[in-house]
Amino acid sequence: MKIQNGASAPMGSACLKKAAELFYVTHPKASRAVLGPFLSQADAECGRVVLRSADAMVTACLVDSLDELTYWHAVNNGQVCRAFNGADREGVSHD
């Protein structure tokens, strides 16, 4: 393991990952994606719910390769949106 920016990273982490599908939250009034990238459609749906707009929608984009920075950005986006949506609260009572 090699430490980069205070986080553990496997050796060779600058290598590109193979083709992937990234998901984004878009809005008709915005010229580009409002939220994203996300690694899964479920995470993008959490982002759409967090955005609280009936017009927001999830779109997918195929990429030839995925660099490490984009990958971790997408992982982080998913974690943050799930946290704001309450999806990470397993076993927490909502009394």
C-alpha positions, 0 to 999 in steps of 0.5 A: 500500500502507498499512502497518498493524500492521507488515504491508503491506495494500492500500488499502481493506483494511477492505472486506468480502469477498464470501460465503465458506466458513470451516472449523473443527475441532470436538470433541464434548466442546467447546461451540464450535470448538476451532480456526479459522477456516480458509480451506480444508478442507485447512488445517482437516484439518491442524489436526485432525491437529495436535489429535491426537484421533480424535473431532475433525472438520472442519465448514464454515460459510457466511458472508455476508461476511468482514472483513479481520481474520477473513480474515488470522486464517484465513490465519494459522491455516492457516500455523501448522497446516501448520507444526506438521503439517510440510506447509510443509517442501517439499523437506526430507528426513526422514532 
